[in-house]
Amino acid sequence: RKEVEQDPGPFNVPEGATVAFNCTYSNSASQSFFWYRQDCRKEPKLLMSVYSSGNEDGRFTAQLNRASQYISLLIRDSKLSDSATYLCVTHSGSARQLTFGSGTQLTVLP
Amino acid sequence: DAGITQSPRYKITETGRQVTLMCHQTWSHSYMFWYRQDLGHGLRLIYYSAAADITDKGEVPDGYVVSRSKTENFPLTLESATRSQTSVYFCASSSPGQYNTEAFFGQGTRLTVV
């Protein structure tokens, strides 16, 4: 079983739609959580960190449920430019290692 | 320019040859990492380094060697390339910080072993 599991998609949604991605992790020692975004054939880049209390950055909302070891990302009012692969990432603090899920592919359609 | 750079960006090599992928960062980040990305597997950690002269294995280290004599450089060597090592390789760096430490990635090296 992978340490970080994501629904691979693809998710194809119309512009303006709301879309949610889910992720589960198995390492209960994980200390930090992130969503990274990766455009086609490019490097991953940090989208946002995920806090226990939930956090919002514009149209993006991230939630963490430590008891269920579950992370989510909600994108509201989808834009064409949101088309990318979204990577769920956990951080093991002792070794500063990031563990990546396989990613969820999103395509926003005009 | 500040940042993290990888070279070469593209490489085709033959089975059995030794190949070195270079990674250079200008932030003086303590931590550096090498990942490979394959369809269906996502990003998998090959090796990482907490500081100069300190390296450790990740999830998939077999067939790879790393060194870190200087903080800014973290080369990855494939000692005898195999077709299964055809992949996209990403180098990353991050600074020490207990939580929510962002990792910055290079643009990647696309390696094909024929």
Interface residues (C-beta under 8 A of the other chain):
Chain A: Q31 S32 F34 R41 K42 E43 P44 K45 L46 S49 L87 H91 G93 A95 R96 Q97 L98 T99 F100 G101 S102 G103
Chain B: Y31 F33 Y35 G40 H41 G42 L43 R44 L45 Y48 A50 D56 G58 F90 A92 S94 P96 Q98 Y99 N100 T101 E102 A103 F105 G106 Q107 G108
